[in-house]
Amino acid sequence: MWPVVGGILYNPSSGVFSLLSAMVFDICYPTGSLLTDGTILIAGGVQMVTGQNGGHSLLVTATAEIYDRATGTFTLTGSMSTDRYRPPATPLANGRVLIIGGANQTQTTRSAQIYDLVTGFPLPTTPMLSGRLCGQSVLLNGGQVRVEGVFDANRTGDSLLERFNPQTGSFFSCPPASSGGIQDFRAASGVAPGPAVPVSPLYLGRSSNATTIAVQ
């Protein structure tokens, strides 16, 4: 897949997709997160670089851009301390955004970084316990962030679960939920309450243990 220089905006009221203006860099596999002021952070990914002979190559990047929905434009907002693509991004309760893991040009990374709407990057924090590519992260109601798989530093399946504590800026291991246990996740904005239903999550073709979820 070659990087693209723009985006598409979906209007749920009209059901219409519309093209956006060009990003500062053509990019694929970044991460994105809605900020508290309504703008959108887009960080990391893979850029297409043009050489002196006109040839093209792909380069993992640490750059970050902000998309302003009011003006419809993209602007640079500094860079992360580590090049990475496919890193999970999680909005924290304090309005900052936690960006973790992903992979650089050669390997997965354990590094984590926090984006602040006022100061931008870099706000480094302690690294994760395990490097992760295509990982999952979710904000819990207590303010901590739950982190899991999919691939560790050896690009093999990773079952290690971690949590990030924004108060200490550190990660710690946690056991998987026992059968019948309750995991207190924060539902995404706009998800309507509903009864508990059985689900079987699927990560890149690998099914995990069945579980039950409900939105309250």
Steps between C-alpha positions, in 0.01 A plus 500: 500500500634843402446797731238760408508875554144568607204361687127447472243651737171323568192700597264270698209743456509496120675167452741672260878452468708802395868541415721702734790727414845344470697406810845648549654157427365208299466223754348162587465298823496800740300526820226755562318642799231761558624781727294694753489813281342308211817470292650162406855383571660281232841362597762263364451273203690426181595773252591468134836666436617602152872454432726714282459258211124524521457163667274447801554328834299458819623651826354468851449845651460674836319806363155607620231718348182665622183504293277800572141423405408870512750596230532162328881519511792292630795658687816355654514474878854381566630146509508203735833389642472164320409407142202265506211368294174337610529622860182503711391843626277547805346831617557534875259646753717812533471581128843371404557209261709190575680353196666163550702239317474441129807421294788695350691411186636175646314387813212554739554755775421523872513878507201712600431868468236749610366782283382817674266738319688804636865391499482235227784245481716377654363382831678164541396250761641168618502223236254212491593158633476354149532641148176478305392533139129526417427509873176605667457763773188623675431757771345354814250682718763541773723699265756227433563353151483127427748375237524163326661315196498435211870445415798527732860592417550164326186548286338206678172490688512694827258421784657741751252754634616835634349812649623857483456722806487870397568604860840329509570497125588130515380161372439192713397145418154370580349151473231428241141512617391176665191321377196693612707804597409858413721734297403864544557660159391842383271476197578711197305823461162451336458133597144450625432301820393141444475153656788259538581303184755221434786595269819336375763764416711446188855633471653472152332169435563356849188453709531549877296355784132584487384762746191703586464876475233754588479880473356674807 
